[in-house]
Amino acid sequence: MMEGGTRSRARAEKVVEFFGEGSTYMDAPYVWEARRAALEVLGVDPSEKRILDVGCGDGSISLPWAGRAASITLVDLSPSMLRRAREQLADAPKENVEILEGDFTKIDVGKGYDLVLCLGVLAHMESLERAVSQLASFLRRGGELVIQLTDAERALGNLLYRRGQRAARRTHGYEILRLGTTAVIAACEREKLMFERLHRFSFLLPGMGRLPGRLVRAIELASVRIRAFQPFVTDALILFRKGNGA
């Protein structure tokens, strides 16, 4: 048991390194803008809800909802990301925001949430099934879970998965999970999380980082709303609802 715990802690440290300071992925504002736009298209409404944002990064997704939500709990492994979140709160303090540092599968984050966000996190977990089971336990009956993933069932999504896998293995020494919408939906339904709807978006292909930021931003936001992009986009945003009998 101790050996397993040691492996889990070592993996967590490597994930923190992957998303740490200097990550161009985390520093690209269009990543967060596209996710916020996709959440809007998916019909996610934060009004008067208790929200848990798992793997929140710097809080760029959920902190803008602080004026509408009943409460927001931010959880992340990375001290540097949470420092950025606290800096945002220092400029505009919000009494209904709580920040927790740690692995959401290991620390007490509370129960009975109306909405749980898990965006870009599951690929970096050791087990899809264990992570989904934990996420389900945070929700009240009828509560909503939103998961975002790079869909490796699609050709371009699989290309990004393989690229991310090489980077995680070579630079940080761990394996990321190969995820697809079919497997994620099945894992959620086993936990009585009923599939509601899905929206596809994102066209961040290898090499696009060399393009001007304004152009990449325009492409990303277009991928959210323009149907012509749908056959080519890489990511899926999926909404689930916890059954009343769960």
N, C-alpha and C positions, 0 to 999 in steps of 0.2 A: 504493500500500500504506500509506504513512504517513497519507494522507487517511482511509482506512478505519479505521486505528487510532485516529486522532483522534476520528472519529465514535463509535467504540465506547467510548472513554474518556468522552466527553461524555454519552453515553447512560447509562453506569454511574453517573456523578455524579448524573444526574437520578433514577435509580432509588433511589439512596441518599437523596436528598431526599424522595422519595415515602414511603419507609419510615422516615424519620428521627425524631428526637425530636419529641414532640408529636403523633405519629400516634395518633389514637384507636383505629384498627384494631389497631395493635401493642400498645396498652396495655390492650386488653380481655382479661381472663384467660379468659373463656368461649370465645374463639377457640381458645386453646391446649388448654383442657380438652376441647372437642368433638373436636379433631383427635386428641388422645391416646385418647379413647374410641373414635373410629372406627378407629384403628390396632388397638386391642384386638379390636374386632368383626371386622376384616379378618383377624385371626389372625397379626399380625406379632409375632414372638418375638425379642427382642434378645439372648437368653441366649448368652453365649460367642462373640458375633459381633464382627467388626471392622466398625464402623459409620461411614459418612460422611454427615453432615447438611449438605446444600447449601442455602444461603440459610437458615441456622439461626436468624436473629434473635437473641434473647437466650438461646437454648439450651433454652427451656422444653419442647420436645418430647423431645429426646434426653438431656439431662442427667439426668433422673430414672432413666435406665437405666444410669448409670455403674457402679452396684454389681453389675449383672448382665452387662454387655457385656464383651468382651475389651478393646476400645478404642473410643473415640469421637473422631472428628475433626470439629470444627465449622468451617464455612466461610461467610463472609458478606462483602458489600461494605461494610457499615455499621460504622464505628468505634464509634458510640454503642451499637449493638446488642451488639457484641462486648464492649464495656465492661461492659454489664449481665451478660453471661455470665461474665466474669471476677469480677465481684462475687459471683455465686452460688458460684463455686469458692473464693473467698476465705473464705467461711463454712464450706465443707466441701470442702477440697482433694481432688482425685482425680488420681492419678498417671497414669491411663490416658486422660486427656482432653487433646487437642491443639486449639489454636485458631489458625486461619489467616485472615488478612484479604486479600480480593481476589476477583476474578472467577474462578469455578471453571473457566471455559474458557481462562483465561490462565495460571494459576499451577499449580505442581506440588502436587497434593493426595495423590499416591500411587496405587497400583493394588491389585488383589486384594481388594477389600472384599467382605464377606459380605452387607452390606445398605447400600443407598444410599437416603436420603430426599431427595425434591425436592418440598417442600410449598409451594404458592402461589408458585412461582418462574417457571415456564415462560412465563406470560403477559407477563413483563417482559424476556424475552430477545429478541434481534434475529431469531433463526431457531429455530423448533421443531426442525427436522431436525438442525442443528448441535449444539444443546443435547443432544438425545437421543443423538446419536452420542458426545458426550463423556461423558455419564453411563454409557453402555454400556461405555466403555473403562475405567471405574473398577472394574468388577465382576470377580470371579473367575467361572469357569464354574460355573453352578449358583447364583450369587449372586442376590439379590433387589433389585429396584428398586421403590420406592413413589412414585407421583406423585399429587399432589392438584391439582385444577383446578376453577375455576368453569365449569360445562358450558354453554357458549353455545348448544348444540343444543337446550336446554330453554328454554321461554319465560321463566321467572323467572331462569334463569342468564344468558340473553341480556340481560335487563333490567339485571342487575348488571354485566355486561360493558360495556354502553353507558354506564352511570353511571361506572364506573371509567375508561373511555376518555375521557370528557369531563373528568374530574378530572385524569388524567395529561396530557392535551393542554393544558388551560387553565392549570393551575397549574405543571406541570413540563416541558411542551414536548416530550413524546415519545408515541409510539403504543404501546399494549399489544396483544398478539396476541389474536385471537379464537380461542379453543380449544374443541374439543368432544371427547367421548370417542372418537368414530370416528376423527378425525384423529390423536389422540395414540396410540391403540392401533396404527393403521397405521404411524405413524412408528417406534414401538418395535419392531414386528414386522420392519420392514426392517432393523433392527440386531440381529436374532436374539434379541430380548427377547420371550419368549413370554407372552401374556396368561394370568394365573392366575385372578384374580377381582376383583370391583369392589364397593364399598359406597358408597351415596349418603347424604348428610347435609347439614345446615346450612340454616337458614331465616332468615338475616340479611338481611332486606329493607330497602329504603330507609325511613327514618323510625323504625326500631326502636331506634335509639340514644337516642330520647327516652323510652323506657320504662325502668322501674326495672331496674337491672343484675341483680338476683336473678331477675326474671321472664325477661329475655332469656337468662340462663344456663340456666334450666329449659327453655325452648323449644329452645335449641341442643342440650342433652344429650338431650332427648326426640327430636329429629330424628335422632339417631344410632341409637336403639334401637327406636323405635315405628314399625311398618310403615305406619300410617295417614299418616305424613308423607311417605312415599317419592314419591308423585306430584308433590309440591310443592317438594322440596328442590333446592338450587342447585348443590351441589358433588359431585364424585366423587373417591373415593380408589381408586387402581388399583394392583394388585400384579402385577409382571412377574418372570419368572425368565430368567436368561441361559442360553441353550442350551449344552449340553456341546460342541457343534461350533463355537461362536462364537469 
